[in-house]
Amino acid sequence: MAGNVVEMIDNWVKIDTALVSVSDKTGLDVLAKGLVEANPDVLILSTGGTYKKLQEILGETLAAKNLMPVSDYTGQPETQGGLVKTLDFKIYLGLLTETYNDSHQQDLERTQGRPIDLVAVNLYPFSETVAKDDVTVEKARANIDIGGPTMVRASAKNYLRVASVVDPSDYAPLVSMLKENGAKLNLEKRFEFARKAFAHTASYDTAISTYLAEQTFENVSGCYNDETTR
């Protein structure tokens, strides 16, 4: 490796650690059970409601072995209301490290981190929220996802090693490929996921910018009381 240019990668990467955090839980049973069936030693990191759903899907025995809250992994509890869950150095080290970069591997060892090989994330339902008749600017603002797009972009950028999965319809074929190849994905599939992931975040950001462009300042200010005038 010269500078920041990667010269060596693995075509096939085994999915040993996955991070799963989804608003749309469609097909989550297919993904979770499939990951464990493909690799009985896989570790699934998860957050909030997704973690609770995965506990139900996997059952007590498998959840104890294969499932861990992100907060236990990072050592940082989720903030109240789930405002901050995954924005953590240890998470992004796991997403962005390169296998054949010695300094990256030293950072993982220093932090007792793990390379994260697969990210399954879909985002807060912004478009669905603003399509409702009773939507306010504040309801829309609350549904702007921060951690989700950041994880998607980080994992998609590092398609050299990480699979960034944003579409539940991809879970079944993904699981089939893992089962057929010793829990491994190749570069072609990871690159395919990366293209889809960046298109997904681009569409999401476009929906937000379009909605905000359509709002007047009166719409915004009308949502709030001004504490300074009291």
Protein Blocks (a to p, Z undefined) as FASTA:
>chain_A
ZZjbcfbdcfbacdfbccdddfblghklmmmmmmmmmmmmbccddehjlmmmmmmmnomm
lmmmmgccfklmnopacdehhlamklcfklmmmmmpcfklmklmmmmmmnopacdfbdcd
ddddfklmmmpmkbcfklmmmmpcfklmmmmmmmmmmmmmpccdfbfklmmmmmmmmmmn
oopacfklmmmmmmmmmmmmmmmmmmmmmmmmmpcfklmmmmpccfklZZ
